[in-house]
Amino acid sequence: METNAVIRYDGQVMWDSPAITKSSCKVDVSYFPFDGQQCRLTFGSWTYNGNQIDLLNGLDTGDLTDFVENVEWEVLGMPAKRNVITYGCCSEPYPDITYTLLLKRRASFYIFNLLLPCIMISFLAPLGFYLPADSGEKVSLGVTVLLALTVFQLLVAESMPPSENVPLIGKYYIATMTMITASTALTIFIMNIHHCGPGAKPVPKWAKKFILKYMAQLFFVYEVGESCKSPKQQLGHLPTVQVVSGRAGQQYRVCTKTQCLCHHNSLLRNVEYIANCFRDQKAAQKQSGEWKKVAKVMDRIFMWIFFIMVFFMSMLIMSKAI
């Protein structure tokens, strides 16, 4: 656009040439959405050297009086600096004025739409350990949370420019998804322990002492009817009585407290078979109960471990916003 030049009596010439200047700068998204950018605008002459045209900045900062506020970026300042560069091809100096535009991203939109939902969803992952193993929803909860985080990860990828650097929120999402994947895998392992039947090996002695005794008391895991004040009551042994029959001196365990007065061998064998079945059933129930309690204690341990991990990860990402 052709404009007039204003010439003053002291030789000062002012030429106001309206123009829209477009520039580009390298964007570092390492701390997205809490990032700040520095865009440098350099003004100089390539056809005239410093001996012919000298450039001086009238102000130390750029004039932001007519700047229009942006909803995504906040301008922190625009300092100006005069540089004099001597290139290898020429001996004459070439001055230029470099304006550094300091930008800071407004992160409130990303906090309420991408970050807080992820934090709330990630706190659901440790609660999967608190679900009863017989509910059948432990693994489903972990998979659902993982799918929800995958959707948010896609939204983050769409809202940021392509870059080689992984943004901070992307690292948080990947760490959270890795943690939820690990919790789902541990849930499957613990459910396998919970469903150990009578055919499984008995609980090792070190597990009985360390998990069922110390860790169960530490994480307040008790069986039905058991509390921290009343120890678990041991089932008493069945009474042993001597039965006088054709085989003298043999002893049998019976299921009643009264003395059996039956003298028939067939009836005695039936009573003995019923008593043995009852004892085997009680032993199998006890063994299955021990494995279920081991699984419950491990559920409680991993629940608190993952709760602490989610809390510290959330505090770490939120501290960048302060």
Backbone torsions as a table, in degrees:
resi	resn	phi	psi	omega
1	MET	NA	129.9	-179.5
2	GLU	-80.7	125.0	178.9
3	THR	-129.8	159.2	179.7
4	ASN	-83.0	156.8	175.9
5	ALA	-105.5	139.5	179.6
6	VAL	-100.0	119.8	-178.4
7	ILE	-110.6	126.7	-179.4
8	ARG	-98.9	169.5	-175.7
9	TYR	-69.0	-25.7	-179.4
10	ASP	-87.0	8.4	178.7
11	GLY	92.4	-0.1	179.0
12	GLN	-77.6	130.2	179.4
13	VAL	-116.4	126.1	178.7
14	MET	-115.3	122.8	-179.9
15	TRP	-123.0	108.4	178.9
16	ASP	-94.2	107.0	-178.8
17	SER	-111.6	103.6	179.7
18	PRO	-68.2	134.4	-179.7
19	ALA	-160.5	154.4	174.3
20	ILE	-108.8	114.5	-177.6
21	THR	-100.7	124.6	176.6
22	LYS	-104.9	134.0	-180.0
23	SER	-139.3	168.9	178.5
24	SER	-135.1	151.6	178.3
25	CYS	-144.0	158.6	-179.6
26	LYS	-74.1	130.1	-177.4
27	VAL	-104.9	126.5	178.1
28	ASP	-104.4	111.5	-176.6
29	VAL	-103.7	27.1	-178.0
30	SER	-63.7	-32.9	-177.6
31	TYR	-111.4	24.0	176.9
32	PHE	-60.8	134.4	5.1
33	PRO	-95.2	20.2	179.6
34	PHE	-109.2	36.2	-174.2
35	ASP	-94.3	159.9	172.0
36	GLY	-128.2	143.8	-176.0
37	GLN	-120.2	150.6	175.6
38	GLN	-125.1	113.5	179.9
39	CYS	-111.3	123.7	-177.3
40	ARG	-102.2	131.4	177.0
41	LEU	-117.0	116.5	-176.9
42	THR	-109.4	126.9	179.2
43	PHE	-116.6	125.8	179.8
44	GLY	-163.5	179.2	-179.5
45	SER	-115.7	134.3	176.8
46	TRP	-96.4	-18.4	-176.3
47	THR	-97.1	-23.7	178.9
48	TYR	-120.2	135.6	178.7
49	ASN	-87.3	-176.8	-176.4
50	GLY	-69.8	-22.4	176.8
51	ASN	-74.9	-18.9	-179.7
52	GLN	-99.5	-43.3	178.2
53	ILE	-132.9	124.4	177.2
54	ASP	-106.7	131.8	-179.8
55	LEU	-104.3	130.6	178.3
56	LEU	-132.3	140.1	176.5
57	ASN	-92.7	125.6	-179.2
58	GLY	-72.1	-28.2	-179.9
59	LEU	-126.9	155.1	178.1
60	ASP	-76.6	-15.8	179.2
61	THR	-133.4	160.7	176.5
62	GLY	-72.9	154.3	-179.9
63	ASP	-82.6	111.0	-179.1
64	LEU	-108.3	25.8	-177.8
65	THR	-65.6	-42.9	-178.0
66	ASP	-95.0	17.4	-179.2
67	PHE	-71.4	135.0	178.4
68	VAL	-94.6	125.8	-178.3
69	GLU	-62.1	142.1	-179.8
70	ASN	-108.6	144.2	-176.2
71	VAL	-77.4	-18.8	-177.0
72	GLU	-105.1	-31.8	-175.3
73	TRP	-119.1	144.9	174.6
74	GLU	-115.7	126.7	-179.5
75	VAL	-86.8	116.7	179.8
76	LEU	-85.8	-22.4	-179.3
77	GLY	166.4	172.4	179.0
78	MET	-147.4	71.8	-178.8
79	PRO	-68.3	149.7	-179.9
80	ALA	-117.0	145.4	-179.2
81	LYS	-143.4	135.4	178.4
82	ARG	-93.8	128.7	179.5
83	ASN	-121.6	142.8	175.2
84	VAL	-120.6	116.9	-174.5
85	ILE	-117.0	134.7	174.3
86	THR	-112.5	116.2	-177.6
87	TYR	-85.2	161.7	-177.1
88	GLY	-69.1	-24.9	-177.1
89	CYS	-78.8	-26.6	-172.3
90	CYS	-132.7	151.3	178.9
91	SER	-90.8	-13.7	-178.5
92	GLU	-78.6	145.9	177.0
93	PRO	-78.6	151.4	177.3
94	TYR	-126.9	104.2	179.2
95	PRO	-81.6	153.4	174.3
96	ASP	-150.5	160.0	176.8
97	ILE	-113.7	122.9	-178.9
98	THR	-111.3	120.4	175.0
99	TYR	-101.1	129.0	178.5
100	THR	-106.4	112.1	-179.0
101	LEU	-88.7	113.9	-178.1
102	LEU	-94.3	116.7	-176.6
103	LEU	-119.5	145.8	174.9
104	LYS	-133.4	130.8	-176.9
105	ARG	-75.1	137.7	173.8
106	ARG	-81.0	111.0	-169.1
107	ALA	-94.7	1.3	-176.3
108	SER	-63.1	-37.8	179.2
109	PHE	-61.7	-44.5	-177.4
110	TYR	-74.0	-30.2	179.0
111	ILE	-65.7	-46.9	-175.0
112	PHE	-81.3	-20.7	-176.4
113	ASN	-105.6	-23.1	-177.0
114	LEU	-123.3	-38.5	-171.9
115	LEU	-84.7	-52.7	-178.3
116	LEU	-62.0	-42.3	174.7
117	PRO	-59.6	-36.7	178.0
118	CYS	-65.8	-40.5	179.7
119	ILE	-64.4	-43.7	-179.5
120	MET	-66.9	-37.5	178.5
121	ILE	-68.7	-38.5	-179.0
122	SER	-65.6	-27.1	177.4
123	PHE	-73.5	-12.9	175.9
124	LEU	-77.7	-24.4	-176.7
125	ALA	-61.8	-47.2	178.5
126	PRO	-64.9	-24.4	179.7
127	LEU	-68.8	-16.0	174.9
128	GLY	-62.1	-28.8	176.7
129	PHE	-72.7	-20.7	-178.5
130	TYR	-85.6	-17.2	177.9
131	LEU	-65.4	142.8	175.6
132	PRO	-63.7	143.3	-177.0
133	ALA	-66.9	-27.3	-179.3
134	ASP	-80.6	-5.4	-179.6
135	SER	-72.3	-27.9	179.6
136	GLY	78.2	12.5	-177.4
137	GLU	-116.3	7.8	-176.2
138	LYS	-68.0	-50.3	-179.7
139	VAL	-70.4	-34.9	179.7
140	SER	-62.9	-38.6	178.3
141	LEU	-63.7	-44.3	179.5
142	GLY	-63.5	-41.4	179.6
143	VAL	-67.4	-39.1	178.9
144	THR	-64.0	-43.5	177.7
145	VAL	-63.4	-39.5	179.3
146	LEU	-64.3	-40.8	177.8
147	LEU	-66.7	-38.5	178.4
148	ALA	-63.5	-41.9	178.2
149	LEU	-67.2	-31.6	177.1
150	THR	-64.3	-39.5	177.1
151	VAL	-63.3	-43.6	178.3
152	PHE	-66.0	-34.0	177.3
153	GLN	-63.4	-38.7	176.7
154	LEU	-65.8	-36.9	177.2
155	LEU	-65.7	-37.8	177.2
156	VAL	-65.1	-42.2	-179.6
157	ALA	-64.2	-31.9	180.0
158	GLU	-78.6	-24.4	-174.3
159	SER	-93.9	3.9	-179.6
160	MET	-127.6	151.8	-179.8
161	PRO	-71.9	152.8	178.0
162	PRO	-63.5	135.3	-178.7
163	SER	-156.9	156.8	176.8
164	GLU	-75.3	-27.6	-178.4
165	ASN	-80.0	135.5	176.5
166	VAL	-81.6	125.2	-177.6
167	PRO	-68.7	164.2	-178.6
168	LEU	-63.7	-42.4	-179.9
169	ILE	-68.0	-31.4	175.5
170	GLY	-66.3	-40.1	176.2
171	LYS	-63.3	-38.6	179.3
172	TYR	-65.1	-41.9	179.1
173	TYR	-64.7	-44.3	-179.3
174	ILE	-64.4	-41.8	178.5
175	ALA	-63.7	-40.7	179.2
176	THR	-66.9	-41.6	178.2
177	MET	-65.7	-36.3	176.3
178	THR	-65.1	-40.6	179.5
179	MET	-65.4	-41.4	180.0
180	ILE	-68.5	-36.9	175.8
181	THR	-62.5	-42.8	177.9
182	ALA	-64.6	-39.7	179.3
183	SER	-65.9	-37.0	177.6
184	THR	-66.4	-40.7	177.9
185	ALA	-64.5	-41.2	177.5
186	LEU	-66.2	-34.8	177.8
187	THR	-62.6	-42.4	177.4
188	ILE	-62.5	-41.2	178.5
189	PHE	-64.3	-41.8	-179.0
190	ILE	-69.9	-36.4	177.4
191	MET	-65.0	-33.5	175.6
192	ASN	-64.0	-39.1	176.5
193	ILE	-67.0	-39.9	-177.5
194	HIS	-62.6	-36.2	-176.0
195	HIS	-94.2	21.5	174.2
196	CYS	-67.2	120.9	-176.5
197	GLY	-90.3	-168.9	179.9
198	PRO	-63.8	-24.6	-179.2
199	GLY	-76.8	-6.9	-179.5
200	ALA	-78.8	165.4	177.0
201	LYS	-69.4	152.5	177.7
202	PRO	-68.4	161.4	-179.8
203	VAL	-65.8	130.6	179.6
204	PRO	-61.0	158.5	-177.9
205	LYS	-64.7	-39.3	-179.8
206	TRP	-66.1	-33.3	177.6
207	ALA	-70.9	-37.3	177.0
208	LYS	-63.2	-40.3	-176.5
209	LYS	-77.9	-44.1	-174.3
210	PHE	-82.4	-45.4	-174.5
211	ILE	-87.7	-52.6	-174.7
212	LEU	-73.6	-21.8	-177.5
213	LYS	-102.7	-61.8	-173.3
214	TYR	-79.4	-51.1	-176.5
215	MET	-68.4	-33.4	177.8
216	ALA	-65.0	-39.5	176.5
217	GLN	-70.8	-34.7	-179.3
218	LEU	-67.3	-38.2	-177.7
219	PHE	-103.4	14.5	173.4
220	PHE	56.0	51.9	177.1
221	VAL	-107.4	114.5	-179.1
222	TYR	-130.0	157.3	177.2
223	GLU	-82.5	174.2	179.8
224	VAL	-66.3	128.0	-178.0
225	GLY	85.5	-0.4	-178.8
226	GLU	-111.7	139.8	179.0
227	SER	-134.6	177.3	-178.8
228	CYS	-73.9	-15.9	-177.3
229	LYS	-97.7	-31.9	-179.1
230	SER	-108.8	116.5	179.3
231	PRO	-66.2	161.2	-179.4
232	LYS	-65.4	130.3	-179.6
233	GLN	-82.1	132.2	179.1
234	GLN	-85.2	137.4	178.0
235	LEU	-70.7	132.7	-180.0
236	GLY	-72.4	157.5	179.5
237	HIS	-75.5	149.9	176.4
238	LEU	-67.0	144.9	-178.2
239	PRO	-66.7	145.2	178.1
240	THR	-105.0	125.0	-180.0
241	VAL	-124.9	155.5	177.1
242	GLN	-101.1	125.5	-177.1
243	VAL	-107.6	128.3	179.5
244	VAL	-89.0	116.4	-179.3
245	SER	-149.1	-155.9	-179.0
246	GLY	-65.3	-31.5	178.8
247	ARG	-103.0	102.4	-175.1
248	ALA	-75.2	146.6	174.4
249	GLY	86.1	-5.0	179.3
250	GLN	-80.9	144.9	-179.6
251	GLN	-116.7	142.2	-179.2
252	TYR	-132.6	148.2	172.7
253	ARG	-97.1	126.4	-179.5
254	VAL	-118.0	166.5	-174.4
255	CYS	-92.7	2.1	-179.8
256	THR	-118.9	162.7	-178.3
257	LYS	-87.7	-17.0	-179.7
258	THR	-86.2	153.0	-178.0
259	GLN	-75.2	132.4	-179.9
260	CYS	-77.3	126.6	-176.8
261	LEU	-106.6	11.2	-177.8
262	CYS	-77.2	139.5	-177.5
263	HIS	-112.3	10.5	-178.7
264	HIS	-96.0	131.3	-178.0
265	ASN	-63.1	-37.2	-179.6
266	SER	-64.8	-39.6	178.5
267	LEU	-67.7	-37.3	178.9
268	LEU	-65.7	-38.8	178.5
269	ARG	-65.7	-36.9	177.9
270	ASN	-66.1	-41.6	178.4
271	VAL	-64.6	-41.0	178.8
272	GLU	-65.1	-38.4	178.5
273	TYR	-65.2	-41.8	178.6
274	ILE	-64.6	-41.2	179.6
275	ALA	-65.7	-40.8	178.2
276	ASN	-64.6	-41.3	176.8
277	CYS	-62.3	-39.6	179.3
278	PHE	-65.3	-42.2	178.9
279	ARG	-65.9	-41.3	178.8
280	ASP	-63.9	-39.0	179.1
281	GLN	-65.7	-41.5	178.3
282	LYS	-65.5	-37.8	179.0
283	ALA	-67.8	-39.6	178.3
284	ALA	-66.8	-40.9	177.4
285	GLN	-63.9	-38.3	178.8
286	LYS	-65.9	-42.3	179.2
287	GLN	-66.1	-43.2	177.3
288	SER	-64.0	-38.4	178.2
289	GLY	-64.6	-36.4	177.8
290	GLU	-65.5	-42.6	177.9
291	TRP	-65.4	-38.1	178.1
292	LYS	-65.3	-37.1	177.7
293	LYS	-69.7	-37.2	174.7
294	VAL	-59.3	-44.4	179.0
295	ALA	-64.4	-38.8	179.9
296	LYS	-67.0	-39.7	177.3
297	VAL	-65.3	-42.7	178.2
298	MET	-65.0	-36.7	174.4
299	ASP	-58.2	-46.0	-178.2
300	ARG	-67.7	-37.3	179.2
301	ILE	-63.9	-50.1	-178.1
302	PHE	-68.8	-28.6	177.8
303	MET	-61.8	-46.3	180.0
304	TRP	-71.3	-34.3	177.2
305	ILE	-62.9	-45.4	-178.8
306	PHE	-73.1	-30.6	174.6
307	PHE	-62.9	-43.3	178.7
308	ILE	-65.1	-40.8	178.8
309	MET	-63.6	-44.7	178.9
310	VAL	-64.2	-39.4	-179.0
311	PHE	-64.3	-47.0	-179.0
312	PHE	-68.5	-36.3	176.2
313	MET	-64.8	-39.6	178.7
314	SER	-68.2	-40.3	177.8
315	MET	-66.3	-34.2	179.7
316	LEU	-66.6	-42.6	-178.6
317	ILE	-74.5	-33.8	179.7
318	MET	-75.7	-24.9	177.9
319	SER	-66.2	-24.1	176.8
320	LYS	-70.5	-23.0	-178.9
321	ALA	-82.6	-15.2	-178.9
322	ILE	-84.7	NA	NA
